[in-house]
Amino acid sequence: MVWLMLTFVVTLIAFTVYFDQSEKRKVKANVAVKDHKALEQEYYSRGTANESAKHEHF
């Protein structure tokens, strides 16, 4: 009976660790996408794209 309880506890801990790691991976992927979008916005607002659109550079 004790081994059944221990098996249940170990399984619960294993699932908790697995889902915690998968959530961390999702958060990191989401942050990377946001960083990329922020960098792209920065490029268009102050970078070369903005400079090339000015009339004096035609």
C-alpha positions, -999 to +999 in steps of 0.1 A: +000+000+000+029+024+008+044+017-026+012+028-043+012+061-024+048+066-032+042+059-069+013+084-069+035+111-053+064+105-076+041+106-107+025+138-094+060+154-090+071+142-124+040+158-141+045+190-122+081+193-133+073+185-169+045+210-172+066+237-154+094+232-179+069+234-209+054+266-195+089+281-192+097+272-228+064+289-240+072+320-221+108+322-235+094+317-271+068+344-265+095+368-252+117+362-282+089+370-306+081+402-287+118+412-287+119+406-324+088+427-330+102+455-308+134+455-327+116+456-360+095+485-347+127+503-336+142+497-370+112+513-388+108+542-364+145+553-360+166+531-382+176+530-419+141+525-431+132+559-417+162+576-432+157+562-466+121+575-467+133+611-463+130+633-493+166+646-491+179+611-498+161+606-531 
